[in-house]
Amino acid sequence: MDGHNRLHHYFRFEYKHLDKKCTGSRKALLIEIINPKNINHRMKYTNNIELVFNFLKSNNFHNSNIRILSDFGNNKEISPTKDKIIESIDWLVKNSCSNDSFFLYFLGAGTHSPTNAGDEISGYDQAIITKDGLRILDNDLYNRIVKDLAEDCRLTAVFDCDHSGTILDLPYNYSMEGEHIFGMRKTLAKQIKNLLFVLKPLGLGTLVDTYKKKKIDKIIKKTHKPNAKVILIAACEDLQNKRMGIIKNEINFLYLTYRFCRAMGIVEPRLLSYQKLLEELGGMETSTPQLGSSVHILLRQDIFQI
C-alpha cells in the first residue's frame, strides 16, 4: 500500500468524524482560585492561566473575548467570588448563537457532599469552591452553562479540580477504563436509586447492573436532548482527589492543565481523536481524568476540536 492509500485508509477507518468547525464568535472564561477562603487548599502553581491563555490565542480566541478571574494578586475587580463567577458565566454564554464556540477553564478547589435528593447516582453533589469560600453546585453549573445554549454551538470546559468528573451533569462520561454513564437528570437517577433500594436486599444486584448498562443510554436519549455540543475535560472522577502533580522541569503547571494544552498543541493546534486525548491526559496513579459530553461520542472515530 503506497503512502497516499495508507493515509486514506488511516483517516477512513480511524478518524471518520471531524467536529464541525465553529465559525461564529469565540469567547472564553478562565478562573483561577489559588487560596479560597476558609479552605485548607492553597496552590503554589501560578503559570496555568498564562498557559491556557496562549493556547486559546493559538485557536483564534481574541484578547477582548477572553475574561480572566484570578485571586493571584490583590485586584478585587477580577477576584473570583461567587457573585463574580456567576456574572462572568452569564457573560460567557449570553446570546449564544449557532456556530459560536465557548471555552471555560476552572482551576481551584472542588468538593462533594452526600445528598439524599436522589439526583446523583454517586450519592454526592459536586461543587466548586469560590474565593469567598462559597459553593456553586453541579446542578447550578448545568443550569447556567449548559441548559440554554443555542443549537449547534460548542462549549469546551476544563475543570482542574477535585471531584470534577460530572461537575456539569452531562449525560455521557468516558475514561480510559471504558464508557460510563453518569450525571443523569434527576428523574433517571431517582428511578435507579429506588430500584437499587428494592432489589439489593433480594440479592438481585446483577439485575440492577444489567439494567444500568443496557437501558440507561436509551433513557438518556429520550429525557435529555441538549441543543449544543458540550465537552468536559475533568481532572478526576467524582469521588477522587486530583493529583497535584509536578511536571518535570515545569513545576508551576498543574498536571491536567499542562497535559491538555500540550496534547492539543500550545503553539500549533493538533487534531486528536477523543481516545487519543484521553490517553495523553492519562498516566496518573491516584486519579483518572474524565471526559464528559452532552452527546454520544465514538472515542476512536470522532476528532476533538474547540
Secondary structure as the mmCIF struct_conf table of DSSP 4:
data_model
#
loop_
_struct_conf.conf_type_id
_struct_conf.id
_struct_conf.beg_label_comp_id
_struct_conf.beg_label_asym_id
_struct_conf.beg_label_seq_id
_struct_conf.end_label_comp_id
_struct_conf.end_label_asym_id
_struct_conf.end_label_seq_id
HELX_RH_AL_P HELX_RH_AL_P1 GLY A 3 GLU A 14
STRN STRN1 HIS A 17 LEU A 18
HELX_LH_PP_P HELX_LH_PP_P1 ASP A 19 CYS A 22
BEND BEND1 GLY A 24 GLY A 24
STRN STRN2 ARG A 26 GLU A 32
BEND BEND2 ILE A 34 ASN A 35
TURN_TY1_P TURN_TY1_P1 LYS A 37 ASN A 38
BEND BEND3 ASN A 40 ASN A 40
HELX_RH_AL_P HELX_RH_AL_P2 ASN A 48 LYS A 57
TURN_TY1_P TURN_TY1_P2 SER A 58 ASN A 60
HELX_RH_3T_P HELX_RH_3T_P1 ASN A 63 ASN A 65
STRN STRN3 ILE A 66 SER A 70
BEND BEND4 PHE A 72 ASN A 74
HELX_RH_3T_P HELX_RH_3T_P2 LYS A 76 ILE A 78
HELX_RH_AL_P HELX_RH_AL_P3 LYS A 82 VAL A 93
TURN_TY1_P TURN_TY1_P3 LYS A 94 ASN A 95
TURN_TY1_P TURN_TY1_P4 SER A 98 ASN A 99
STRN STRN4 SER A 101 LEU A 107
BEND BEND5 GLY A 108 GLY A 108
STRN STRN5 ALA A 109 PRO A 114
BEND BEND6 ALA A 117 GLY A 118
TURN_TY1_P TURN_TY1_P5 ILE A 121 SER A 122
BEND BEND7 GLY A 123 GLY A 123
STRN STRN6 TYR A 124 ILE A 129
TURN_TY1_P TURN_TY1_P6 LYS A 131 ASP A 132
BEND BEND8 GLY A 133 GLY A 133
STRN STRN7 ARG A 135 LEU A 137
HELX_RH_AL_P HELX_RH_AL_P4 ASP A 138 LEU A 141
HELX_RH_PI_P HELX_RH_PI_P1 TYR A 142 VAL A 146
TURN_TY1_P TURN_TY1_P7 LYS A 147 ASP A 148
HELX_LH_PP_P HELX_LH_PP_P2 LEU A 149 ALA A 150
TURN_TY1_P TURN_TY1_P8 GLU A 151 ASP A 152
STRN STRN8 ARG A 154 ASP A 160
BEND BEND9 CYS A 161 CYS A 161
TURN_TY1_P TURN_TY1_P9 ASP A 162 HIS A 163
TURN_TY1_P TURN_TY1_P10 GLY A 165 LEU A 168
BEND BEND10 PRO A 171 PRO A 171
STRN STRN9 TYR A 172 SER A 175
TURN_TY1_P TURN_TY1_P11 MET A 176 GLU A 177
STRN STRN10 GLY A 178 HIS A 180
HELX_RH_AL_P HELX_RH_AL_P5 LYS A 186 LEU A 199
HELX_RH_3T_P HELX_RH_3T_P3 LYS A 200 LEU A 202
TURN_TY1_P TURN_TY1_P12 GLY A 203 GLY A 203
HELX_RH_AL_P HELX_RH_AL_P6 GLY A 205 THR A 223
BEND BEND11 ASN A 227 ALA A 228
STRN STRN11 LYS A 229 ALA A 234
BEND BEND12 ALA A 235 CYS A 236
TURN_TY1_P TURN_TY1_P13 ASP A 238 LEU A 239
HELX_LH_PP_P HELX_LH_PP_P3 ASN A 241 ARG A 243
HELX_LH_PP_P HELX_LH_PP_P4 GLY A 245 ILE A 246
STRN STRN12 ILE A 247 ILE A 247
TURN_TY1_P TURN_TY1_P14 LYS A 248 ASN A 249
STRN STRN13 GLU A 250 GLU A 250
TURN_TY1_P TURN_TY1_P15 ILE A 251 ASN A 252
BEND BEND13 PHE A 253 PHE A 253
HELX_RH_AL_P HELX_RH_AL_P7 TYR A 255 MET A 264
BEND BEND14 ILE A 266 GLU A 268
STRN STRN14 LEU A 272 SER A 273
HELX_RH_AL_P HELX_RH_AL_P8 TYR A 274 LEU A 281
BEND BEND15 GLU A 285 THR A 286
STRN STRN15 GLN A 290 SER A 293
BEND BEND16 SER A 294 VAL A 295
TURN_TY1_P TURN_TY1_P16 LEU A 299 GLN A 301
STRN STRN16 ASP A 302 PHE A 304
#
